Amino acid sequence: MELPMYLDEDEEVEDEMEFLEKARYEIIEYILRKYGILSSKDIAKIMNWKTKEVNLVLKDLESWGRIKRTKMGRIMAWAHIEEHIHNPMFY
C-alpha cells in the first residue's frame, strides 16, 4: 500500500526541521569552541538571531553538558566545556 503524498511531504519537512535544529546547536557549539567565552548577546549578533533564540539553544547545550555558563561581572557568558577543562582559572 502506497502512502498518500501529503504524508511523504510532512516527513520531509520534519527531517528538514530536525536537520536545521541540529545545525543550530552545532554552529553555536563551534563558535564557542573557536572563539572562547562569549555572551548570548554576542552570539546573537554573530548569528543574526534574537537573543531569546540563542538562550534556548545555550540552555539545552548546557543541560547536555556540552557548554558551561560563566559569570563575568554582571554578565553571564558561555564557554565550550573544553575551555574549562583545558584552561582552568585560578584565583
Stockholm file with secondary structure:
# STOCKHOLM 1.0

chainA/1-91         MELPMYLDEDEEVEDEMEFLEKARYEIIEYILRKYGILSSKDIAKIMNWKTKEVNLVLKDLESWGRIKRTKMGRIMAWAHIEEHIHNPMFY
#=GR chainA/1-91 SS CCCCHHHHHHHHHHHHHHHHHHHHHHHHHHHHHHHCCEEHHHHHHHHTCCHHHHHHHHHHHHHTTSEEEEEETTEEEEEEHHHHHHSCCCC
#=GC SS_cons        CCCCHHHHHHHHHHHHHHHHHHHHHHHHHHHHHHHCCEEHHHHHHHHTCCHHHHHHHHHHHHHTTSEEEEEETTEEEEEEHHHHHHSCCCC
//
